[in-house]
Amino acid sequence: MILSLHMEKCGGTSLKAFLLRQYGSKLAHYSSGIEVVDESKLQSKPKHPFVAAPANKSVSDLNLEMLHGHFSYGLHEKYGLKPRYITMLRHPIDRFLSHFYHVKQRSIHPLHEQVKDMELRKFVHSFAPAKHLQNFMVHRYAGTADNQWIPKTSADLNKAWHNLKDFEIVGFLSRRSEFLAAGVEKLGWDADCGFPNENTTQRRQHYKDLTKDDRKVVEYACALDIELYSRARNHFGV
């Protein structure tokens, strides 16, 4: 089965819509469990027409081709799957800043009230609920159990890279056309089902706009992720 491991703030809304057009009811979504397409919701909730999978059915009974969502490497072991992993990467600093400003601007986010007036330095260094965002890419690709709160190490980085370099497709958000072309070649995607840029975070600072001190703060929070991203770009020739 194809496992589409999605990192938050890496074009996920657009990608999920694209995958729905490609796979229809053979696509499942994963968050804390497997969710399958409810065709009655395709019109009313086109961005997330999923409901919990029947508890009395195994994954093999669901007739799926792809499982997409927020999960760590190793999910295939939980369900006894022979996986073909794919993923899309975004520069860690851009991803981190996008996440920060998403929380600040999105009033329905559970942390919005605490973060809306918070400075970046405080968010990184002293806001406990944000600690898991530090080097979160390494956490996901290393498959370091479910404890996202433990600080990541160089050993976790090497484990993440060991897993990531064997993915069937590793794309980059800045080069989505190449990700699509790889899917057409390796997975038989329809090249005409391009995906738009949805759910972008508005009115946010970019790395080049940060002060020198704030740049150091974000680089500290993403140090291992930056190294993982650099290895991926070099390895996959980007």
N, C-alpha and C positions, 0 to 999 in steps of 0.2 A: 504494500500500500504506500501511496505517496503521503508523506508527512510534511506539511508546510509549516515550518517553525517561524512564527511571526514575532518580531520584536516590536514593542510599543513604539509609536511615533516613527514608523518606517513605511508609511503609505498603506496602512492596513485597511482602511475603509475602502479605498480604491481597489486594492488587491482582492479583497473579499468579494466585491461586486463583480470583478473580472472573473474570479474563480466560479462564482455562481452561474455566470453565463456559460462557462466552459463545461461544468460538471453537473449542474442542476441538482437533482435529488441524490446524486452519487457523491456529493460533497457534504461533509459533516464539519461542525465547528466544535472546538474544544476550549473550554475555560477551566472550570473545576470538574467537568465531566463532559461526556460526548453529547452533542446536540445535533439532531437531524433536521433536514428541511421539512417544514410544514407547508405544503403547496397552497393551502388556503391563506397563508400569510404573505405570499409573494407579492400581492398587490398592496395590502395594507401596511406591511412592514418590509419593504423590498431590501433595506440595508441589513436586516437581521431576521430573516424568516425561519428561525430555528426554535425547536422545542427539545426538551430532554428526551433522549433516546429511551425506548421501552426498557424497563429494568429486566424483563425476562428474556431479552435478546442479547446474544454475544455480538462482538464486533463483526465476526464473519457472517452472521445472520443479517446484517444491515445492508449488505450489497453496496458497499462504499468503494470509491476509488481514491478519495483523498480526505485527509483529516487536516484541517487548518485551524490555527489559533495560537493562543499564548500558552506555551508549554516549554519545558526544558528537554534537551536531548536525553534520550532514554525512555521516552514514552512508549516506544515500540515494545520494550520489555514488559511493561505493565499489561499490555494486551496481547502479547505473544505474536507480534507482527513481524513480517520481513519487510523492513522499511526502505524507502527511497526518499531521503530527506532533501528538501529544497528550502531556501531561505533568501531573504533580501536584507542587505546591510545598508546602514546609513552612517556617515561619519559620527563617531560617538559624541563629540562636542555638540554638533548640530542636534543630535537626537536628545541629549540631556537638556539643552536649552529649550528645545521644543516642548519637552515634557514639563519643564518648570513653568513656562509661560502658558501652557495649556491648563495647568492647575490654577494659575493666577487668574485666568480669564474666564474659565468655564464655571459659572455659578452653581451648577448642579454637581460639580465634583465634590466628593466628601471632604477633601482637604482645602477647599477653596477659601473658606472663611479664615482659616489659620494662615494661609499663604498669600492671600491677595495683596497685602501690603508689605510682604517680607522681602528683604534684600537677598540677593543671590548667595552672598557669603554665609548668612545665617542659615539659609536653606541647606547648604552643603555641610557646614560644620556643626550645627547645633540643633537642627530640626530632626528629631529621631525618626519620624515616619518616612523621611527621605533617604535614610542611610542605605536602604536596599537598592537604591538606584545607582549607587556607586559601583562601577565595573559590572553592571548588570548583564551586559552582553557575555562576559566571561562566565558568569553564573549560569546563564541559559545554555550556552553551547558546551560547557563542561558537564552539565547535568549533575551539579553538586547537590543531590537530594532535593529537598524542598526548603532547606534553611537558607533563605536569601539574605538573612541578616548578618551572617558570619562574614567578616572581611575576606576578600579574595586574595590569593597568593600567586606567586609565579608558577607554582605547581598546578593551580587551577587554570592559569593561562595556557600552559602547555597541554593540559588535558582538553581544553576547549579547542585549541588549534588542531590537535590530533583528530578530534571528531569532525570539525568543520571542513578540513581539507578533503574529506572523503564524501562530502555531500554531493548529490547528483547535480544540483544546480545551486550556485551561489551568485546572486545578482546584487546590483548596487542601485540604490534609489536614484542616484544621479545619472544612471545609464539604463533606464528601464527598457529601452528598445532592445538592448542586448539580452536582458532577462527574458523578454518575450520571445526573442529569436531562439534562445536555448530551449524554452518550453515547447516551441513549435517543433524543433529538431528532435528533442529527447522524449517529449511526453505527448506529442501529437496535438498540441493546442491549435485552435483556429486563430490564424494571424490577424483576422479582421476584428477580433474582440479586444481592441485596445482598451486600456483603462485610464480614466481621467484622474486628475489630481484633486481628490475630495478631502474634506476634513482637515484642511491646513490650518495651522495656528496663526492667527492674525496678530499684527502689532507686537511683534517680539523683537528683541535685540538679536543680532547675529554676532558671531565670534569677533569679527573685525571691529565691531562697535563697542566691545567691552573695554573697560579700563584694564590697565596692566595687572592690577591686583585681582580683578575678577577673572581674568584669563588664567592666572595661576590657580585660582580656586577650582575652576572647571577642569583644568588639566589634571589637577590632583584627584578629582572625583572620577576621572575617566582614564587614568594612566594605563591600566592593564587593557581596557577596551581599545584604547588608541593603538597599542601594540598589536592586538589581535586583528584589528581592522587593517593595519599596515601590512601584516603578514598576508592577509587575504588578498589585498590589492596586488601585492607583488606576485603571489602564487598564481592568481587567476588572470594576470596580465592586464590589469586595469591601470 
